[in-house]
Amino acid sequence: MSANHPELLPKLLERRNEELASMIEIGKALTSSLDIHAILEALMKQVERLIHPKAWSLLLVDNDTGDLVFEIAVSNVSEQLQGVRLECGQGIAGWVAQHGQPLLIPDVRKDERFAGHFDQQLSFTTRSIVCVPMRIKDRVIGVIELINSLEEPGFGEDDILFITAIADFAAIALENARNYERINELVITDDLTGLYNSRKFGQLIEDEVQRAKRYKEPFSLIFLDLDHFKGINDTYGHLVGSRMLGEFGRLVGRQIRASDMAARYGGDEFAIILPHTGKERAIKMAGNLLVAMKDTQFVSDDNNPIALTASFGVATFPDDAGDRAGLIKAADLAMYDAKAGGRAGVRGYLLTSD
């Protein structure tokens, strides 16, 4: 093209220089952080810088449903788009995700794949779209969609090539961040129960002690031990026992609040950290968990019912102890009081317990 139109050469060189500068910035973003949102926003800023769309979005595939979810949206209706879902195949973005092929549509009114009802709902006017898939190997994990170029003559084939390169970088960054999260989860998570492991628990409770001291707020610790668990292993085997631990871990996860932190402390012992919670409320929460255990149907491999209960001990910072070790000891002593009282019960720590 430059040979036939030498007057275009300066503009083409300027474009290539801008693309090179953008790629350098993208390389910096990929190596400077594992925060996926920070990386994706840095990548898309380079798209804005070079292509100048009026609006753009990055949508990710929900692996459970196959829907596309607006992860990042930049436009005058971006707040309304956050978290909005597109069914697989719906609209231009849905078609690109389903078929794994980029699309450049200069006039959406002439394309039957365009989902015009979104414009009506958002009071927005879409004229042109360029949309490319984000891939990991043969799997589409999301799409990048640009709407309404602010420049004439609008989006072109060169834009698709550049955005496709950006999409490849974004997919790699996303996969790296997810792998990093999975590795971290393996390090801090108990395999059987899905709760935190004892090592992570030690860090969590120390952090909570420091936070409670700083803000002069109480927090409580629940220690619990499954009753007669050795008998379950002896009667039904360790495979059933392991399954019981997993089912109990999931039960705990459903019962606690989002701010609470539960861990498998060791064997059949568990611990739950309850931020901003005094002893009376913590005892009530432990009682609710005990009721949930009694209401849950645990069974052996041959469908024999298994009664699974626990003995709970509750201690509160700073009333019962002023440091991590003291609080753990207090909750442990209260738990043994519950065992001594007949098991399947809840005891709060008393200063006379030890």
N, C-alpha and C positions, 0 to 999 in steps of 0.2 A: 504493500500500500504506500509506503514512504517513497518508493521509487517513482510511482505514478503521481503522487501528491507530495512533493518535497516540502510544501508549506506546512504540512502536518507533522513533520519530523520533530520540531521543538516541543510541540504539545505531547507527542508520544514519549519523548525522552523525559519530559516533566512527570508524566504519569508513571513511567517505570521507576523514576527516582523516588516518587512518593510511595509506590508499592514497596520498594526496597526498604525505605525508612519505616514503613508500617510493619514489615516482617521483622525488622530489628527490634521494634518495640514489643512485638508479640513474643519474640524469643526471650526478652527480659521478663515479661509477665509470667511465662511458663516456668521460668527457673527461680522466680523470686517468692512464690507463695504456693501453698496447697489449699488456700481458701478458694473454693470453686467459684463463688459469686464474684470475688475480686478478679479472678482470672477471666471469667466470661465477660464481665463488664469492660475489662481492659481490651479484650479482643474486639468487642463490638464498637468501642470508641474508635478503633482504627478503621472499621467499616464506615462509621459516620464521617470520619475525617476524609476518606477517599471518595466515597460514593454519594454522600449527602442525601439520604432518604428523608422524607418527611416523618416517617415512623418506621420502627423496626421492632421485631420480637424474636426471642429465642424460646422455643418450646421443647420440652423434654417428654419422652415417652414414659408413661406409667407402666412399669413392667407387669403389674397385676391385672390391669384392665385393658392395656393397649391404647388408652386415650392419650392425646397430646395435652400437656398442661403448660400454660403460659408461665415460664420461670422468670423471664426478664422482659419487660415491655417499655419502650420509650416512645411516647406520643402524648397528645393532649387528652387521651382517654386511658392512659396506662393504669391508673388506679382501678378502673373498672375491669381491666383485663387480668389483673393478678389472680392466679389460681383458676381462671376460667378453663374449662375442658372442651376439647374437640374429640368427638368419637373418631375411631380409626376410619380413614377415608373421607372424612367430612371436610369440605372446603379445599382450598388450594394446599394449605399446609398438611391437611390430613391425607390428600392424594400423594403428595411428595413423600410423606412418611411411609405410606403403604407401598408405594412402587419403588422408592429409593432412587428416584430420578429428579434432577433439578427442573424447574419450570421458570420461563420468562414470559410474562403475559403483559403485553403493552396496553391492552384494553380489556379489563376484567368483564365488561358488559357483554363481550363477545365469547365468553368462556363459561360453559354450563357448570363447570366444577366450582365456580366462585360461590361462596355462601353469603349472599347479599343480606340476609337477615341480621348479621352482626353489625353491618353499617347502620341499619335501621334502629337497632337497639341502642347503639352508641352514638347516634347522630354524627357519623363520620362518613366521609366520601372516599372510597378507594377507587383509584383509576388504574394504576399499574402495580404489578407485583413481580418480584424475583424471589424465588424460594429454593433453598438447597438442603439436602439431607445431611445430617451429621451421622457418620458411620464408624463403627468399630468392626473391622473385618466385613462380614456380610450382614451385620445387624445394624439397623437404623435406630439410634438412641434419641434422636431429636431432629429439629429443623431450625434453620435461620430464615426469617422472612422479612424482606424489605418492601416498604409500601411507598408509592408516589415519589419518584425522583424529583428533587428540587432543581435539577438542571436539565437543559435541553441538549440532545434530543431524548433524554430519558435513559432508562436502564438499557444496557447492551450486553453482548456476548462476553466482552472483556470483564464485565462486572460479575457474571456467573463464574468465570474462572477464578477471580480473586476471592469471591465469597466462598467458593468451594474449598479453596486452600484454608481460609479462616475456619470453615466448618470442620475440616480435618484436624486442625490444631485444637479447636474447642472440644472435639470428641476425645482426643488424646488426653487433654487436661482433665476432662470429666472422669474418664476411666481411671486415670492416675489418682485423682482425689478419692474416688470411691474405693479403689484398692487400698489406699492409705487408711481410710476409715475402717475397712474390714480388718486390716492387720491390727489396728489399734484396738478394735473390739475383741479380737482373739486374745490380745495381751491382758485385757482387763476383765474379760467375761468368763464366767464359769460355764464349761461346755454343757453340763447336764441341765442346768436350770435356766440358763440365759440371764441370770442375775450377775451383779458384779462379783468378782472373786475376792478372796480375803486380802490379797495384796492391795487391790484398788480400794477396798473398804478402809484400810489403814490410812490411806491418803485422804479419802473423803471425810472421815471423821476428824482428822487433824485440821483440815481446811474449815470444817464446820465449827470446831472449837475456836479457831482464830476469828472467824466471822462473827460468832456469838459474842466473843470478848469485845471485838471492835464496836459492834452496834448495841451491846448490852441487851441482847435478846436471848431468851431460853431456847433450847432445842432438846428433844428427847431421843433416847435410844431404846429400841426394843430388841431384846435377845430372846430367841426361842429355840427350843430343842424338840424334835419330833418324838412323840411318846412311843415307847416299845418298838422302835424302828428295827432294832436287831431281830426282833421276833418276826417281822415281815420278811426280812432277808432270809432267816432260817426256814420259814415256812414255805415261802413262794419262790425263793431264789433271788440272786443278786440282780438279775435282769429285770425282774418285776420291781425290785427295790429302786433300781436306777430310774425306771419309768415313773415310779411314784415321786421321786425327787424332781424329775422334769415337770410333771403335772403340777406339783405343789409350787414350783418356781413360777410357772405361768399363772397360777392362781394368785400368788403374791403380787405379780406384776399388774394383774387386773384390779386388785383391791387397793393398792396404795395410790396416793396422789402423784401428780406429775412432778412435784417438787421433792418428793420423798426418794430415798435411795436405799435399795435392798441388795443384800449380798449373801452369798453362801459363805459362812464363816469357816466351815470345815465339817466334813462328814454329814451329819444330819442336823447341824446347828446353823442358824440363820440370824442375820442382824438387819435392822431397818432403822435408818436415820430419818428423823422427822423434824425438819427445820421449822422454826417459829412455833413450836408446839410445847405447851406445858404438860405436866404429868397427868392431870386429870383427862385431858383430851387424848393423850397418848394411850392411856389405859383403855379408854373407850374404843380407840382404833384397833388396839390389839384384840379386844373382845369381839369386835366386828369380824376380824380375820378368823378368829376361832370359830365363830358361828358359820362363816363361809366354808370353813373346812368341814364342819359337821354336815353342812347342806350339800357338799359336793360328793358325788358318787365315785369313789375310787374302787376299782375292781382288779382281780387277778387276771391272768391270761385265760383262765377258764370261766371268767365272769363271776367268780365268788366275790361278794362285797368285802372291802377292806376298810375298817374304821381307822381313819388317819386323823389324829389330833396332835396338839403340841402344848408345851408348857412355856408360858411367856413371862419374861421379866422386863420391867420398865424402869429406867433411871433418867433423870433430867439434869441438864447442865444449866446453871451452875449450882442448883440447890443440892444435888447429891454428890457432886465432884467438880473440881476445878480444872481437871485436865483429862486428856484422852484415856490414859491408863486407868485412872480412878473411875471414870464413867463406865468403861467396859466392865471393870470389876463389879461395880454396883449393879449393873443390869444383869450380869451373870449370877450374882448372889440372889437377886430377886427371882430369877428363873429357877434356881434350885429351891427357893422357898415354894414356888408353884409346884414343883415336882414332889416336894415333901408333903404338900397339902393334898395330894391325890392326883396330880397331873390334870391335863385338859383345863387349865385355868390360867389366870393372869394375876401377877403380883407386882405392885409398885415397890421400889426400894425404900426401905426405912433405915434411918441412920443407925438403928440398933441391930440391923440385919447381920453385920459382921461382928 
